[in-house]
Amino acid sequence: MDVLIVILVVVVLAAAFVFIRAQTNAKGRWGINALRTSCPRCGTRLPMIRKPATREEALWGGWTCPQCRCQVDKYGRERGAG
C-alpha cells in the first residue's frame, strides 16, 4: 500500500513538472517569468514588486507602465486588443 502511494506521488509530481516546463517554454498564461522586464513602448524598467491595475493583471501577471500606461504581460510583451 505504501509503495502505491509513493508511486502515485512520483507520477503526480512528474506530470506537474512536465506541465510547468512546457508552459514556461511556450510563454503561456500558466508560465512563470522570473526575469525583470521593460516596457516594449518606452523602455521603462518595470518594478519587481507589482501592484495590479486590472483584474487580468491580478490573475495572470503583468504590469501597466507608469510612464506610457502600456499594458504589458509577464513576459514583457504588449497586451493586444484582441
mmCIF file of the N, C-alpha and C atoms, coordinates in Angstrom:
data_MODEL
# 
_entry.id   MODEL 
# 
loop_
_atom_site.group_PDB 
_atom_site.id 
_atom_site.type_symbol 
_atom_site.label_atom_id 
_atom_site.label_alt_id 
_atom_site.label_comp_id 
_atom_site.label_asym_id 
_atom_site.label_entity_id 
_atom_site.label_seq_id 
_atom_site.pdbx_PDB_ins_code 
_atom_site.Cartn_x 
_atom_site.Cartn_y 
_atom_site.Cartn_z 
_atom_site.occupancy 
_atom_site.B_iso_or_equiv 
_atom_site.pdbx_formal_charge 
_atom_site.auth_seq_id 
_atom_site.auth_comp_id 
_atom_site.auth_asym_id 
_atom_site.auth_atom_id 
_atom_site.pdbx_PDB_model_num 
ATOM 1   N N  . MET A 1 1  ? 0.824  -1.194 0.000   1.00 0.00 ? 1  MET A N  1 
ATOM 2   C CA . MET A 1 1  ? 0.000  0.000  0.000   1.00 0.00 ? 1  MET A CA 1 
ATOM 3   C C  . MET A 1 1  ? 0.869  1.260  0.000   1.00 0.00 ? 1  MET A C  1 
ATOM 4   N N  . ASP A 1 2  ? 1.936  1.261  0.825   1.00 0.00 ? 2  ASP A N  1 
ATOM 5   C CA . ASP A 1 2  ? 2.823  2.422  0.888   1.00 0.00 ? 2  ASP A CA 1 
ATOM 6   C C  . ASP A 1 2  ? 3.552  2.629  -0.432  1.00 0.00 ? 2  ASP A C  1 
ATOM 7   N N  . VAL A 1 3  ? 3.885  1.553  -1.105  1.00 0.00 ? 3  VAL A N  1 
ATOM 8   C CA . VAL A 1 3  ? 4.579  1.645  -2.394  1.00 0.00 ? 3  VAL A CA 1 
ATOM 9   C C  . VAL A 1 3  ? 3.662  2.290  -3.428  1.00 0.00 ? 3  VAL A C  1 
ATOM 10  N N  . LEU A 1 4  ? 2.385  1.950  -3.396  1.00 0.00 ? 4  LEU A N  1 
ATOM 11  C CA . LEU A 1 4  ? 1.416  2.541  -4.320  1.00 0.00 ? 4  LEU A CA 1 
ATOM 12  C C  . LEU A 1 4  ? 1.302  4.055  -4.120  1.00 0.00 ? 4  LEU A C  1 
ATOM 13  N N  . ILE A 1 5  ? 1.300  4.484  -2.886  1.00 0.00 ? 5  ILE A N  1 
ATOM 14  C CA . ILE A 1 5  ? 1.217  5.908  -2.585  1.00 0.00 ? 5  ILE A CA 1 
ATOM 15  C C  . ILE A 1 5  ? 2.469  6.631  -3.077  1.00 0.00 ? 5  ILE A C  1 
ATOM 16  N N  . VAL A 1 6  ? 3.620  6.050  -2.866  1.00 0.00 ? 6  VAL A N  1 
ATOM 17  C CA . VAL A 1 6  ? 4.868  6.655  -3.325  1.00 0.00 ? 6  VAL A CA 1 
ATOM 18  C C  . VAL A 1 6  ? 4.875  6.753  -4.846  1.00 0.00 ? 6  VAL A C  1 
ATOM 19  N N  . ILE A 1 7  ? 4.451  5.709  -5.522  1.00 0.00 ? 7  ILE A N  1 
ATOM 20  C CA . ILE A 1 7  ? 4.395  5.726  -6.988  1.00 0.00 ? 7  ILE A CA 1 
ATOM 21  C C  . ILE A 1 7  ? 3.423  6.792  -7.471  1.00 0.00 ? 7  ILE A C  1 
ATOM 22  N N  . LEU A 1 8  ? 2.282  6.899  -6.847  1.00 0.00 ? 8  LEU A N  1 
ATOM 23  C CA . LEU A 1 8  ? 1.288  7.906  -7.215  1.00 0.00 ? 8  LEU A CA 1 
ATOM 24  C C  . LEU A 1 8  ? 1.841  9.326  -7.032  1.00 0.00 ? 8  LEU A C  1 
ATOM 25  N N  . VAL A 1 9  ? 2.508  9.578  -5.928  1.00 0.00 ? 9  VAL A N  1 
ATOM 26  C CA . VAL A 1 9  ? 3.093  10.894 -5.660  1.00 0.00 ? 9  VAL A CA 1 
ATOM 27  C C  . VAL A 1 9  ? 4.155  11.224 -6.712  1.00 0.00 ? 9  VAL A C  1 
ATOM 28  N N  . VAL A 1 10 ? 4.992  10.261 -7.046  1.00 0.00 ? 10 VAL A N  1 
ATOM 29  C CA . VAL A 1 10 ? 6.036  10.477 -8.049  1.00 0.00 ? 10 VAL A CA 1 
ATOM 30  C C  . VAL A 1 10 ? 5.421  10.787 -9.415  1.00 0.00 ? 10 VAL A C  1 
ATOM 31  N N  . VAL A 1 11 ? 4.377  10.082 -9.780  1.00 0.00 ? 11 VAL A N  1 
ATOM 32  C CA . VAL A 1 11 ? 3.724  10.316 -11.074 1.00 0.00 ? 11 VAL A CA 1 
ATOM 33  C C  . VAL A 1 11 ? 3.083  11.708 -11.106 1.00 0.00 ? 11 VAL A C  1 
ATOM 34  N N  . VAL A 1 12 ? 2.423  12.095 -10.042 1.00 0.00 ? 12 VAL A N  1 
ATOM 35  C CA . VAL A 1 12 ? 1.794  13.419 -9.991  1.00 0.00 ? 12 VAL A CA 1 
ATOM 36  C C  . VAL A 1 12 ? 2.852  14.521 -10.050 1.00 0.00 ? 12 VAL A C  1 
ATOM 37  N N  . LEU A 1 13 ? 3.934  14.381 -9.323  1.00 0.00 ? 13 LEU A N  1 
ATOM 38  C CA . LEU A 1 13 ? 4.998  15.390 -9.360  1.00 0.00 ? 13 LEU A CA 1 
ATOM 39  C C  . LEU A 1 13 ? 5.656  15.464 -10.735 1.00 0.00 ? 13 LEU A C  1 
ATOM 40  N N  . ALA A 1 14 ? 5.861  14.330 -11.368 1.00 0.00 ? 14 ALA A N  1 
ATOM 41  C CA . ALA A 1 14 ? 6.454  14.315 -12.712 1.00 0.00 ? 14 ALA A CA 1 
ATOM 42  C C  . ALA A 1 14 ? 5.524  15.001 -13.711 1.00 0.00 ? 14 ALA A C  1 
ATOM 43  N N  . ALA A 1 15 ? 4.238  14.728 -13.630 1.00 0.00 ? 15 ALA A N  1 
ATOM 44  C CA . ALA A 1 15 ? 3.276  15.360 -14.534 1.00 0.00 ? 15 ALA A CA 1 
ATOM 45  C C  . ALA A 1 15 ? 3.235  16.869 -14.304 1.00 0.00 ? 15 ALA A C  1 
ATOM 46  N N  . ALA A 1 16 ? 3.271  17.303 -13.059 1.00 0.00 ? 16 ALA A N  1 
ATOM 47  C CA . ALA A 1 16 ? 3.278  18.738 -12.753 1.00 0.00 ? 16 ALA A CA 1 
ATOM 48  C C  . ALA A 1 16 ? 4.540  19.399 -13.296 1.00 0.00 ? 16 ALA A C  1 
ATOM 49  N N  . PHE A 1 17 ? 5.671  18.736 -13.146 1.00 0.00 ? 17 PHE A N  1 
ATOM 50  C CA . PHE A 1 17 ? 6.934  19.279 -13.659 1.00 0.00 ? 17 PHE A CA 1 
ATOM 51  C C  . PHE A 1 17 ? 6.886  19.434 -15.176 1.00 0.00 ? 17 PHE A C  1 
ATOM 52  N N  . VAL A 1 18 ? 6.402  18.426 -15.873 1.00 0.00 ? 18 VAL A N  1 
ATOM 53  C CA . VAL A 1 18 ? 6.313  18.478 -17.334 1.00 0.00 ? 18 VAL A CA 1 
ATOM 54  C C  . VAL A 1 18 ? 5.355  19.580 -17.773 1.00 0.00 ? 18 VAL A C  1 
ATOM 55  N N  . PHE A 1 19 ? 4.235  19.718 -17.108 1.00 0.00 ? 19 PHE A N  1 
ATOM 56  C CA . PHE A 1 19 ? 3.258  20.749 -17.447 1.00 0.00 ? 19 PHE A CA 1 
ATOM 57  C C  . PHE A 1 19 ? 3.836  22.149 -17.253 1.00 0.00 ? 19 PHE A C  1 
ATOM 58  N N  . ILE A 1 20 ? 4.465  22.394 -16.115 1.00 0.00 ? 20 ILE A N  1 
ATOM 59  C CA . ILE A 1 20 ? 5.034  23.712 -15.827 1.00 0.00 ? 20 ILE A CA 1 
ATOM 60  C C  . ILE A 1 20 ? 6.168  24.024 -16.790 1.00 0.00 ? 20 ILE A C  1 
ATOM 61  N N  . ARG A 1 21 ? 7.002  23.048 -17.071 1.00 0.00 ? 21 ARG A N  1 
ATOM 62  C CA . ARG A 1 21 ? 8.116  23.253 -18.007 1.00 0.00 ? 21 ARG A CA 1 
ATOM 63  C C  . ARG A 1 21 ? 7.601  23.592 -19.409 1.00 0.00 ? 21 ARG A C  1 
ATOM 64  N N  . ALA A 1 22 ? 6.579  22.899 -19.868 1.00 0.00 ? 22 ALA A N  1 
ATOM 65  C CA . ALA A 1 22 ? 6.025  23.153 -21.194 1.00 0.00 ? 22 ALA A CA 1 
ATOM 66  C C  . ALA A 1 22 ? 5.399  24.540 -21.263 1.00 0.00 ? 22 ALA A C  1 
ATOM 67  N N  . GLN A 1 23 ? 4.708  24.953 -20.218 1.00 0.00 ? 23 GLN A N  1 
ATOM 68  C CA . GLN A 1 23 ? 4.080  26.271 -20.213 1.00 0.00 ? 23 GLN A CA 1 
ATOM 69  C C  . GLN A 1 23 ? 5.117  27.386 -20.155 1.00 0.00 ? 23 GLN A C  1 
ATOM 70  N N  . THR A 1 24 ? 6.210  27.178 -19.432 1.00 0.00 ? 24 THR A N  1 
ATOM 71  C CA . THR A 1 24 ? 7.257  28.186 -19.342 1.00 0.00 ? 24 THR A CA 1 
ATOM 72  C C  . THR A 1 24 ? 7.934  28.358 -20.699 1.00 0.00 ? 24 THR A C  1 
ATOM 73  N N  . ASN A 1 25 ? 8.216  27.275 -21.381 1.00 0.00 ? 25 ASN A N  1 
ATOM 74  C CA . ASN A 1 25 ? 8.852  27.352 -22.691 1.00 0.00 ? 25 ASN A CA 1 
ATOM 75  C C  . ASN A 1 25 ? 7.930  27.964 -23.730 1.00 0.00 ? 25 ASN A C  1 
ATOM 76  N N  . ALA A 1 26 ? 6.636  27.729 -23.611 1.00 0.00 ? 26 ALA A N  1 
ATOM 77  C CA . ALA A 1 26 ? 5.673  28.250 -24.576 1.00 0.00 ? 26 ALA A CA 1 
ATOM 78  C C  . ALA A 1 26 ? 5.288  29.696 -24.268 1.00 0.00 ? 26 ALA A C  1 
ATOM 79  N N  . LYS A 1 27 ? 5.672  30.194 -23.114 1.00 0.00 ? 27 LYS A N  1 
ATOM 80  C CA . LYS A 1 27 ? 5.302  31.533 -22.656 1.00 0.00 ? 27 LYS A CA 1 
ATOM 81  C C  . LYS A 1 27 ? 3.787  31.706 -22.650 1.00 0.00 ? 27 LYS A C  1 
ATOM 82  N N  . GLY A 1 28 ? 3.113  30.730 -22.085 1.00 0.00 ? 28 GLY A N  1 
ATOM 83  C CA . GLY A 1 28 ? 1.657  30.761 -21.975 1.00 0.00 ? 28 GLY A CA 1 
ATOM 84  C C  . GLY A 1 28 ? 1.232  31.435 -20.686 1.00 0.00 ? 28 GLY A C  1 
ATOM 85  N N  . ARG A 1 29 ? -0.052 31.449 -20.461 1.00 0.00 ? 29 ARG A N  1 
ATOM 86  C CA . ARG A 1 29 ? -0.587 32.096 -19.265 1.00 0.00 ? 29 ARG A CA 1 
ATOM 87  C C  . ARG A 1 29 ? -0.117 31.441 -17.970 1.00 0.00 ? 29 ARG A C  1 
ATOM 88  N N  . TRP A 1 30 ? 0.101  30.125 -17.994 1.00 0.00 ? 30 TRP A N  1 
ATOM 89  C CA . TRP A 1 30 ? 0.444  29.406 -16.773 1.00 0.00 ? 30 TRP A CA 1 
ATOM 90  C C  . TRP A 1 30 ? 1.931  29.457 -16.451 1.00 0.00 ? 30 TRP A C  1 
ATOM 91  N N  . GLY A 1 31 ? 2.735  29.980 -17.358 1.00 0.00 ? 31 GLY A N  1 
ATOM 92  C CA . GLY A 1 31 ? 4.179  30.001 -17.155 1.00 0.00 ? 31 GLY A CA 1 
ATOM 93  C C  . GLY A 1 31 ? 4.619  30.974 -16.075 1.00 0.00 ? 31 GLY A C  1 
ATOM 94  N N  . ILE A 1 32 ? 5.895  30.891 -15.740 1.00 0.00 ? 32 ILE A N  1 
ATOM 95  C CA . ILE A 1 32 ? 6.479  31.754 -14.725 1.00 0.00 ? 32 ILE A CA 1 
ATOM 96  C C  . ILE A 1 32 ? 7.663  32.480 -15.347 1.00 0.00 ? 32 ILE A C  1 
ATOM 97  N N  . ASN A 1 33 ? 7.714  33.791 -15.205 1.00 0.00 ? 33 ASN A N  1 
ATOM 98  C CA . ASN A 1 33 ? 8.846  34.570 -15.673 1.00 0.00 ? 33 ASN A CA 1 
ATOM 99  C C  . ASN A 1 33 ? 9.524  35.182 -14.460 1.00 0.00 ? 33 ASN A C  1 
ATOM 100 N N  . ALA A 1 34 ? 10.757 34.777 -14.189 1.00 0.00 ? 34 ALA A N  1 
ATOM 101 C CA . ALA A 1 34 ? 11.485 35.284 -13.038 1.00 0.00 ? 34 ALA A CA 1 
ATOM 102 C C  . ALA A 1 34 ? 12.393 36.449 -13.404 1.00 0.00 ? 34 ALA A C  1 
ATOM 103 N N  . LEU A 1 35 ? 12.443 36.820 -14.680 1.00 0.00 ? 35 LEU A N  1 
ATOM 104 C CA . LEU A 1 35 ? 13.322 37.893 -15.122 1.00 0.00 ? 35 LEU A CA 1 
ATOM 105 C C  . LEU A 1 35 ? 12.606 39.242 -15.070 1.00 0.00 ? 35 LEU A C  1 
ATOM 106 N N  . ARG A 1 36 ? 13.365 40.294 -14.855 1.00 0.00 ? 36 ARG A N  1 
ATOM 107 C CA . ARG A 1 36 ? 12.795 41.643 -14.837 1.00 0.00 ? 36 ARG A CA 1 
ATOM 108 C C  . ARG A 1 36 ? 12.568 42.092 -16.271 1.00 0.00 ? 36 ARG A C  1 
ATOM 109 N N  . THR A 1 37 ? 11.456 42.764 -16.530 1.00 0.00 ? 37 THR A N  1 
ATOM 110 C CA . THR A 1 37 ? 11.112 43.159 -17.887 1.00 0.00 ? 37 THR A CA 1 
ATOM 111 C C  . THR A 1 37 ? 11.043 44.680 -18.013 1.00 0.00 ? 37 THR A C  1 
ATOM 112 N N  . SER A 1 38 ? 10.986 45.124 -19.264 1.00 0.00 ? 38 SER A N  1 
ATOM 113 C CA . SER A 1 38 ? 10.871 46.540 -19.581 1.00 0.00 ? 38 SER A CA 1 
ATOM 114 C C  . SER A 1 38 ? 9.635  46.759 -20.441 1.00 0.00 ? 38 SER A C  1 
ATOM 115 N N  . CYS A 1 39 ? 9.159  47.983 -20.454 1.00 0.00 ? 39 CYS A N  1 
ATOM 116 C CA . CYS A 1 39 ? 8.014  48.338 -21.294 1.00 0.00 ? 39 CYS A CA 1 
ATOM 117 C C  . CYS A 1 39 ? 8.435  48.258 -22.762 1.00 0.00 ? 39 CYS A C  1 
ATOM 118 N N  . PRO A 1 40 ? 7.641  47.593 -23.613 1.00 0.00 ? 40 PRO A N  1 
ATOM 119 C CA . PRO A 1 40 ? 8.009  47.484 -25.025 1.00 0.00 ? 40 PRO A CA 1 
ATOM 120 C C  . PRO A 1 40 ? 7.884  48.804 -25.785 1.00 0.00 ? 40 PRO A C  1 
ATOM 121 N N  . ARG A 1 41 ? 7.109  49.751 -25.283 1.00 0.00 ? 41 ARG A N  1 
ATOM 122 C CA . ARG A 1 41 ? 6.937  51.045 -25.967 1.00 0.00 ? 41 ARG A CA 1 
ATOM 123 C C  . ARG A 1 41 ? 8.024  52.049 -25.604 1.00 0.00 ? 41 ARG A C  1 
ATOM 124 N N  . CYS A 1 42 ? 8.193  52.291 -24.297 1.00 0.00 ? 42 CYS A N  1 
ATOM 125 C CA . CYS A 1 42 ? 9.103  53.368 -23.887 1.00 0.00 ? 42 CYS A CA 1 
ATOM 126 C C  . CYS A 1 42 ? 10.400 52.875 -23.252 1.00 0.00 ? 42 CYS A C  1 
ATOM 127 N N  . GLY A 1 43 ? 10.507 51.585 -22.945 1.00 0.00 ? 43 GLY A N  1 
ATOM 128 C CA . GLY A 1 43 ? 11.745 51.035 -22.387 1.00 0.00 ? 43 GLY A CA 1 
ATOM 129 C C  . GLY A 1 43 ? 11.904 51.196 -20.892 1.00 0.00 ? 43 GLY A C  1 
ATOM 130 N N  . THR A 1 44 ? 10.907 51.709 -20.206 1.00 0.00 ? 44 THR A N  1 
ATOM 131 C CA . THR A 1 44 ? 10.968 51.882 -18.752 1.00 0.00 ? 44 THR A CA 1 
ATOM 132 C C  . THR A 1 44 ? 11.062 50.519 -18.073 1.00 0.00 ? 44 THR A C  1 
ATOM 133 N N  . ARG A 1 45 ? 12.000 50.386 -17.129 1.00 0.00 ? 45 ARG A N  1 
ATOM 134 C CA . ARG A 1 45 ? 12.108 49.143 -16.359 1.00 0.00 ? 45 ARG A CA 1 
ATOM 135 C C  . ARG A 1 45 ? 10.891 49.027 -15.453 1.00 0.00 ? 45 ARG A C  1 
ATOM 136 N N  . LEU A 1 46 ? 10.239 47.878 -15.511 1.00 0.00 ? 46 LEU A N  1 
ATOM 137 C CA . LEU A 1 46 ? 9.042  47.666 -14.698 1.00 0.00 ? 46 LEU A CA 1 
ATOM 138 C C  . LEU A 1 46 ? 9.449  47.126 -13.334 1.00 0.00 ? 46 LEU A C  1 
ATOM 139 N N  . PRO A 1 47 ? 8.727  47.500 -12.277 1.00 0.00 ? 47 PRO A N  1 
ATOM 140 C CA . PRO A 1 47 ? 9.137  47.125 -10.917 1.00 0.00 ? 47 PRO A CA 1 
ATOM 141 C C  . PRO A 1 47 ? 9.039  45.618 -10.671 1.00 0.00 ? 47 PRO A C  1 
ATOM 142 N N  . MET A 1 48 ? 9.914  45.121 -9.797  1.00 0.00 ? 48 MET A N  1 
ATOM 143 C CA . MET A 1 48 ? 9.879  43.705 -9.423  1.00 0.00 ? 48 MET A CA 1 
ATOM 144 C C  . MET A 1 48 ? 8.608  43.391 -8.625  1.00 0.00 ? 48 MET A C  1 
ATOM 145 N N  . ILE A 1 49 ? 8.244  44.275 -7.726  1.00 0.00 ? 49 ILE A N  1 
ATOM 146 C CA . ILE A 1 49 ? 7.024  44.110 -6.941  1.00 0.00 ? 49 ILE A CA 1 
ATOM 147 C C  . ILE A 1 49 ? 5.959  44.941 -7.628  1.00 0.00 ? 49 ILE A C  1 
ATOM 148 N N  . ARG A 1 50 ? 4.896  44.286 -8.032  1.00 0.00 ? 50 ARG A N  1 
ATOM 149 C CA . ARG A 1 50 ? 3.892  44.983 -8.823  1.00 0.00 ? 50 ARG A CA 1 
ATOM 150 C C  . ARG A 1 50 ? 2.595  45.144 -8.059  1.00 0.00 ? 50 ARG A C  1 
ATOM 151 N N  . LYS A 1 51 ? 1.854  46.166 -8.449  1.00 0.00 ? 51 LYS A N  1 
ATOM 152 C CA . LYS A 1 51 ? 0.517  46.406 -7.919  1.00 0.00 ? 51 LYS A CA 1 
ATOM 153 C C  . LYS A 1 51 ? -0.428 46.285 -9.112  1.00 0.00 ? 51 LYS A C  1 
ATOM 154 N N  . PRO A 1 52 ? -1.204 45.216 -9.201  1.00 0.00 ? 52 PRO A N  1 
ATOM 155 C CA . PRO A 1 52 ? -2.063 45.008 -10.372 1.00 0.00 ? 52 PRO A CA 1 
ATOM 156 C C  . PRO A 1 52 ? -3.058 46.153 -10.561 1.00 0.00 ? 52 PRO A C  1 
ATOM 157 N N  . ALA A 1 53 ? -3.166 46.609 -11.814 1.00 0.00 ? 53 ALA A N  1 
ATOM 158 C CA . ALA A 1 53 ? -4.100 47.690 -12.139 1.00 0.00 ? 53 ALA A CA 1 
ATOM 159 C C  . ALA A 1 53 ? -5.409 47.144 -12.683 1.00 0.00 ? 53 ALA A C  1 
ATOM 160 N N  . THR A 1 54 ? -5.403 45.915 -13.175 1.00 0.00 ? 54 THR A N  1 
ATOM 161 C CA . THR A 1 54 ? -6.612 45.310 -13.730 1.00 0.00 ? 54 THR A CA 1 
ATOM 162 C C  . THR A 1 54 ? -6.799 43.912 -13.157 1.00 0.00 ? 54 THR A C  1 
ATOM 163 N N  . ARG A 1 55 ? -7.962 43.372 -13.369 1.00 0.00 ? 55 ARG A N  1 
ATOM 164 C CA . ARG A 1 55 ? -8.259 42.015 -12.898 1.00 0.00 ? 55 ARG A CA 1 
ATOM 165 C C  . ARG A 1 55 ? -7.367 41.002 -13.610 1.00 0.00 ? 55 ARG A C  1 
ATOM 166 N N  . GLU A 1 56 ? -7.145 41.198 -14.907 1.00 0.00 ? 56 GLU A N  1 
ATOM 167 C CA . GLU A 1 56 ? -6.294 40.281 -15.678 1.00 0.00 ? 56 GLU A CA 1 
ATOM 168 C C  . GLU A 1 56 ? -4.864 40.274 -15.150 1.00 0.00 ? 56 GLU A C  1 
ATOM 169 N N  . GLU A 1 57 ? -4.344 41.431 -14.783 1.00 0.00 ? 57 GLU A N  1 
ATOM 170 C CA . GLU A 1 57 ? -3.007 41.500 -14.202 1.00 0.00 ? 57 GLU A CA 1 
ATOM 171 C C  . GLU A 1 57 ? -2.950 40.763 -12.869 1.00 0.00 ? 57 GLU A C  1 
ATOM 172 N N  . ALA A 1 58 ? -3.997 40.879 -12.088 1.00 0.00 ? 58 ALA A N  1 
ATOM 173 C CA . ALA A 1 58 ? -4.030 40.202 -10.798 1.00 0.00 ? 58 ALA A CA 1 
ATOM 174 C C  . ALA A 1 58 ? -4.056 38.682 -10.972 1.00 0.00 ? 58 ALA A C  1 
ATOM 175 N N  . LEU A 1 59 ? -4.788 38.196 -11.985 1.00 0.00 ? 59 LEU A N  1 
ATOM 176 C CA . LEU A 1 59 ? -4.914 36.757 -12.195 1.00 0.00 ? 59 LEU A CA 1 
ATOM 177 C C  . LEU A 1 59 ? -3.716 36.151 -12.919 1.00 0.00 ? 59 LEU A C  1 
ATOM 178 N N  . TRP A 1 60 ? -3.215 36.819 -13.961 1.00 0.00 ? 60 TRP A N  1 
ATOM 179 C CA . TRP A 1 60 ? -2.223 36.216 -14.851 1.00 0.00 ? 60 TRP A CA 1 
ATOM 180 C C  . TRP A 1 60 ? -0.869 36.902 -14.840 1.00 0.00 ? 60 TRP A C  1 
ATOM 181 N N  . GLY A 1 61 ? -0.709 37.973 -14.088 1.00 0.00 ? 61 GLY A N  1 
ATOM 182 C CA . GLY A 1 61 ? 0.567  38.672 -14.039 1.00 0.00 ? 61 GLY A CA 1 
ATOM 183 C C  . GLY A 1 61 ? 0.641  39.770 -15.080 1.00 0.00 ? 61 GLY A C  1 
ATOM 184 N N  . GLY A 1 62 ? 1.655  40.604 -14.959 1.00 0.00 ? 62 GLY A N  1 
ATOM 185 C CA . GLY A 1 62 ? 1.853  41.697 -15.884 1.00 0.00 ? 62 GLY A CA 1 
ATOM 186 C C  . GLY A 1 62 ? 1.831  43.034 -15.178 1.00 0.00 ? 62 GLY A C  1 
ATOM 187 N N  . TRP A 1 63 ? 2.024  44.090 -15.955 1.00 0.00 ? 63 TRP A N  1 
ATOM 188 C CA . TRP A 1 63 ? 2.114  45.435 -15.425 1.00 0.00 ? 63 TRP A CA 1 
ATOM 189 C C  . TRP A 1 63 ? 1.378  46.412 -16.320 1.00 0.00 ? 63 TRP A C  1 
ATOM 190 N N  . THR A 1 64 ? 1.134  47.589 -15.788 1.00 0.00 ? 64 THR A N  1 
ATOM 191 C CA . THR A 1 64 ? 0.763  48.751 -16.567 1.00 0.00 ? 64 THR A CA 1 
ATOM 192 C C  . THR A 1 64 ? 1.914  49.731 -16.386 1.00 0.00 ? 64 THR A C  1 
ATOM 193 N N  . CYS A 1 65 ? 2.538  50.137 -17.491 1.00 0.00 ? 65 CYS A N  1 
ATOM 194 C CA . CYS A 1 65 ? 3.712  51.008 -17.441 1.00 0.00 ? 65 CYS A CA 1 
ATOM 195 C C  . CYS A 1 65 ? 3.355  52.326 -16.762 1.00 0.00 ? 65 CYS A C  1 
ATOM 196 N N  . PRO A 1 66 ? 4.152  52.769 -15.780 1.00 0.00 ? 66 PRO A N  1 
ATOM 197 C CA . PRO A 1 66 ? 3.848  54.026 -15.100 1.00 0.00 ? 66 PRO A CA 1 
ATOM 198 C C  . PRO A 1 66 ? 4.089  55.249 -15.986 1.00 0.00 ? 66 PRO A C  1 
ATOM 199 N N  . GLN A 1 67 ? 4.884  55.118 -17.039 1.00 0.00 ? 67 GLN A N  1 
ATOM 200 C CA . GLN A 1 67 ? 5.194  56.249 -17.914 1.00 0.00 ? 67 GLN A CA 1 
ATOM 201 C C  . GLN A 1 67 ? 4.163  56.421 -19.022 1.00 0.00 ? 67 GLN A C  1 
ATOM 202 N N  . CYS A 1 68 ? 3.937  55.351 -19.813 1.00 0.00 ? 68 CYS A N  1 
ATOM 203 C CA . CYS A 1 68 ? 3.086  55.484 -21.011 1.00 0.00 ? 68 CYS A CA 1 
ATOM 204 C C  . CYS A 1 68 ? 1.750  54.753 -20.898 1.00 0.00 ? 68 CYS A C  1 
ATOM 205 N N  . ARG A 1 69 ? 1.487  54.092 -19.761 1.00 0.00 ? 69 ARG A N  1 
ATOM 206 C CA . ARG A 1 69 ? 0.241  53.373 -19.486 1.00 0.00 ? 69 ARG A CA 1 
ATOM 207 C C  . ARG A 1 69 ? 0.019  52.170 -20.415 1.00 0.00 ? 69 ARG A C  1 
ATOM 208 N N  . CYS A 1 70 ? 1.081  51.667 -21.009 1.00 0.00 ? 70 CYS A N  1 
ATOM 209 C CA . CYS A 1 70 ? 1.006  50.471 -21.852 1.00 0.00 ? 70 CYS A CA 1 
ATOM 210 C C  . CYS A 1 70 ? 0.791  49.250 -20.959 1.00 0.00 ? 70 CYS A C  1 
ATOM 211 N N  . GLN A 1 71 ? -0.120 48.363 -21.344 1.00 0.00 ? 71 GLN A N  1 
ATOM 212 C CA . GLN A 1 71 ? -0.344 47.141 -20.579 1.00 0.00 ? 71 GLN A CA 1 
ATOM 213 C C  . GLN A 1 71 ? 0.596  46.059 -21.112 1.00 0.00 ? 71 GLN A C  1 
ATOM 214 N N  . VAL A 1 72 ? 1.371  45.478 -20.206 1.00 0.00 ? 72 VAL A N  1 
ATOM 215 C CA . VAL A 1 72 ? 2.421  44.529 -20.549 1.00 0.00 ? 72 VAL A CA 1 
ATOM 216 C C  . VAL A 1 72 ? 2.143  43.216 -19.837 1.00 0.00 ? 72 VAL A C  1 
ATOM 217 N N  . ASP A 1 73 ? 2.318  42.074 -20.552 1.00 0.00 ? 73 ASP A N  1 
ATOM 218 C CA . ASP A 1 73 ? 2.147  40.783 -19.891 1.00 0.00 ? 73 ASP A CA 1 
ATOM 219 C C  . ASP A 1 73 ? 3.400  40.436 -19.098 1.00 0.00 ? 73 ASP A C  1 
ATOM 220 N N  . LYS A 1 74 ? 3.400  39.298 -18.417 1.00 0.00 ? 74 LYS A N  1 
ATOM 221 C CA . LYS A 1 74 ? 4.504  38.945 -17.532 1.00 0.00 ? 74 LYS A CA 1 
ATOM 222 C C  . LYS A 1 74 ? 5.801  38.644 -18.260 1.00 0.00 ? 74 LYS A C  1 
ATOM 223 N N  . TYR A 1 75 ? 5.760  38.503 -19.578 1.00 0.00 ? 75 TYR A N  1 
ATOM 224 C CA . TYR A 1 75 ? 6.968  38.247 -20.361 1.00 0.00 ? 75 TYR A CA 1 
ATOM 225 C C  . TYR A 1 75 ? 7.505  39.508 -21.031 1.00 0.00 ? 75 TYR A C  1 
ATOM 226 N N  . GLY A 1 76 ? 6.876  40.659 -20.813 1.00 0.00 ? 76 GLY A N  1 
ATOM 227 C CA . GLY A 1 76 ? 7.337  41.904 -21.391 1.00 0.00 ? 76 GLY A CA 1 
ATOM 228 C C  . GLY A 1 76 ? 6.756  42.209 -22.748 1.00 0.00 ? 76 GLY A C  1 
ATOM 229 N N  . ARG A 1 77 ? 5.716  41.484 -23.145 1.00 0.00 ? 77 ARG A N  1 
ATOM 230 C CA . ARG A 1 77 ? 5.055  41.734 -24.433 1.00 0.00 ? 77 ARG A CA 1 
ATOM 231 C C  . ARG A 1 77 ? 3.836  42.616 -24.207 1.00 0.00 ? 77 ARG A C  1 
ATOM 232 N N  . GLU A 1 78 ? 3.591  43.523 -25.143 1.00 0.00 ? 78 GLU A N  1 
ATOM 233 C CA . GLU A 1 78 ? 2.416  44.384 -25.049 1.00 0.00 ? 78 GLU A CA 1 
ATOM 234 C C  . GLU A 1 78 ? 1.161  43.551 -25.217 1.00 0.00 ? 78 GLU A C  1 
ATOM 235 N N  . ARG A 1 79 ? 0.172  43.792 -24.370 1.00 0.00 ? 79 ARG A N  1 
ATOM 236 C CA . ARG A 1 79 ? -1.092 43.069 -24.480 1.00 0.00 ? 79 ARG A CA 1 
ATOM 237 C C  . ARG A 1 79 ? -1.895 43.663 -25.628 1.00 0.00 ? 79 ARG A C  1 
ATOM 238 N N  . GLY A 1 80 ? -2.326 42.800 -26.546 1.00 0.00 ? 80 GLY A N  1 
ATOM 239 C CA . GLY A 1 80 ? -3.099 43.262 -27.693 1.00 0.00 ? 80 GLY A CA 1 
ATOM 240 C C  . GLY A 1 80 ? -4.559 43.472 -27.341 1.00 0.00 ? 80 GLY A C  1 
ATOM 241 N N  . ALA A 1 81 ? -5.231 44.184 -28.200 1.00 0.00 ? 81 ALA A N  1 
ATOM 242 C CA . ALA A 1 81 ? -6.664 44.426 -28.005 1.00 0.00 ? 81 ALA A CA 1 
ATOM 243 C C  . ALA A 1 81 ? -7.473 43.165 -28.252 1.00 0.00 ? 81 ALA A C  1 
ATOM 244 N N  . GLY A 1 82 ? -6.922 42.249 -29.043 1.00 0.00 ? 82 GLY A N  1 
ATOM 245 C CA . GLY A 1 82 ? -7.641 41.022 -29.361 1.00 0.00 ? 82 GLY A CA 1 
ATOM 246 C C  . GLY A 1 82 ? -6.954 39.892 -28.728 1.00 0.00 ? 82 GLY A C  1 
# 
